[in-house]
Amino acid sequence: MNKDSFWIRIIYIVSIIISAAVAFLILGPRPEGIEGAIDVSTLPLVNATLNTITTILLIYGYILIRQKKRRLHKNVMLTSFGTSGAFLVSYVIYHWFKSGPKEYLGNYSELYFFILITHIVLAAIIIPLALLTLYRGWSENLPKHRRIAKITLPIWLYVSVTGVIIYLMLY
């Protein structure tokens, strides 16, 4: 097995584990007494803020690469990956201490559920895409990085923006 296929396998394994863990946290049982053990009521706002920052960084990173500022692009994209990672940690903490999804009580249920379902599906898909794009850039495999980044960027932007929209619709 070559180095590339090793890391690609790791990326897919990590992606499956993350998606399964998030699904379990939202839908699975909690240990008795865990819900409400700490106040996580501010974390949805933190998550929306992290998604907003990620969106801005992704757009800025795209602008930088179009301007051929590779080093700055790399730093900004690593930072956006970091804010997405911070979002994931915050999201996991929130759902560990507060079971189940928040109920939508607004007047636009069809729109809300369309946004929510596409957000969830694409959020699961973006995990391996973002990791693979990051790996391709990090390993300087620029032709493959460019090819996958053209797919990753719009999906990542959609997930980040719809995360904020979902927050605004729920809170």
C-alpha positions in Angstrom: 0.0 0.0 0.0 1.4 3.4 -0.9 1.4 6.4 1.3 -1.5 8.1 -0.6 -3.9 5.2 -0.3 -3.0 4.8 3.4 -4.0 8.4 4.2 -7.1 8.2 2.0 -8.2 5.1 4.0 -7.6 7.0 7.3 -9.6 9.9 6.0 -12.6 7.7 5.2 -12.4 5.8 8.5 -12.2 9.1 10.4 -15.1 10.5 8.4 -17.3 7.4 9.1 -16.5 7.6 12.9 -17.3 11.3 13.1 -20.6 10.9 11.2 -21.6 7.9 13.3 -20.7 9.7 16.6 -22.7 12.8 15.6 -25.7 10.7 14.7 -25.5 8.8 18.0 -25.2 12.0 19.9 -28.4 13.4 18.4 -30.4 10.3 18.3 -28.9 8.0 20.9 -29.6 7.5 24.6 -27.8 9.6 27.3 -26.4 8.3 30.5 -28.7 9.2 33.4 -28.2 12.6 34.7 -26.0 13.9 31.9 -28.6 16.1 30.2 -28.5 19.5 31.8 -25.4 18.7 33.8 -23.7 21.8 32.4 -25.4 24.8 30.8 -24.9 24.6 27.0 -27.5 27.2 26.1 -25.0 29.6 24.5 -23.4 26.9 22.3 -25.9 27.3 19.4 -24.8 30.9 19.1 -21.1 29.9 19.3 -21.8 27.3 16.6 -23.5 29.9 14.3 -20.6 32.3 14.9 -18.0 29.6 14.0 -20.0 28.8 10.9 -20.1 32.5 9.9 -16.3 32.8 10.5 -15.8 29.6 8.4 -17.9 31.0 5.6 -15.9 34.3 5.5 -12.6 32.4 5.6 -13.6 30.0 2.8 -14.5 33.0 0.6 -11.3 34.8 1.5 -9.3 31.7 0.9 -10.9 31.4 -2.6 -10.1 35.0 -3.3 -6.5 34.5 -2.2 -5.9 31.5 -4.5 -7.5 33.4 -7.4 -4.9 36.1 -6.7 -2.2 33.4 -6.7 -1.3 34.0 -3.0 -0.7 30.4 -2.3 0.9 30.8 1.2 -1.8 33.0 2.5 -4.5 30.8 0.9 -3.0 27.8 2.7 -3.0 29.6 6.1 -6.6 30.8 5.6 -7.9 27.4 4.6 -6.1 25.7 7.5 -7.8 28.3 9.8 -11.2 27.6 8.2 -10.6 23.9 8.8 -9.7 24.9 12.4 -13.0 26.9 12.9 -14.9 23.9 11.4 -13.2 21.6 13.8 -14.0 24.0 16.7 -17.6 24.0 15.5 -17.6 20.2 15.6 -16.3 20.0 19.1 -18.8 22.6 20.3 -21.6 20.8 18.5 -20.7 17.5 20.1 -20.5 19.1 23.5 -23.9 20.7 23.0 -25.6 17.5 21.9 -24.0 15.4 24.6 -25.5 17.6 27.3 -28.8 18.3 25.5 -30.5 15.4 24.0 -32.3 15.5 20.7 -32.7 18.2 18.1 -34.6 21.5 18.8 -38.1 21.6 17.5 -38.8 24.0 14.7 -41.9 26.2 15.6 -41.9 28.6 12.7 -44.2 29.1 9.7 -41.9 27.8 7.0 -41.6 24.1 7.9 -41.2 22.9 4.3 -38.3 25.3 3.7 -36.8 24.6 7.1 -36.9 20.8 6.6 -35.5 21.1 3.1 -32.6 23.2 4.4 -32.1 20.9 7.4 -32.1 17.7 5.4 -29.7 19.0 2.7 -27.5 20.5 5.4 -27.3 17.1 7.3 -26.6 15.1 4.1 -24.0 17.5 2.8 -22.4 17.9 6.3 -21.7 14.2 6.3 -20.3 14.4 2.8 -18.1 17.4 3.5 -16.1 15.6 6.2 -14.2 13.3 3.8 -14.2 16.0 1.1 -12.6 18.6 3.3 -10.1 16.1 4.8 -9.2 14.9 1.3 -8.9 18.4 -0.1 -6.7 19.4 2.9 -4.6 16.3 2.4 -4.1 16.9 -1.3 -3.0 20.5 -0.6 -0.8 19.6 2.3 1.0 16.9 0.3 1.4 19.4 -2.6 -0.6 17.2 -5.0 -1.9 20.4 -6.6 -3.7 19.0 -9.7 -5.8 16.6 -7.5 -6.2 19.3 -4.9 -7.6 21.8 -7.5 -9.9 19.1 -8.9 -11.5 18.2 -5.5 -11.4 21.7 -4.2 -13.8 22.7 -7.0 -16.3 20.2 -5.5 -15.5 20.8 -1.8 -15.7 24.6 -1.7 -19.4 25.0 -2.8 -20.5 22.2 -0.6 -18.5 23.5 2.4 -19.9 26.9 1.9 -23.5 25.6 1.6 -23.0 23.6 4.9 -21.6 26.6 6.7 -24.2 29.1 5.4 -27.2 26.7 6.0 -25.8 26.1 9.6 -26.3 29.8 10.3 -29.7 29.8 8.6 -30.9 26.9 10.7 -29.7 28.7 13.8 -31.6 31.8 12.8 -34.8 29.8 12.0 -34.6 27.9 15.4 -33.6 30.7 17.7 
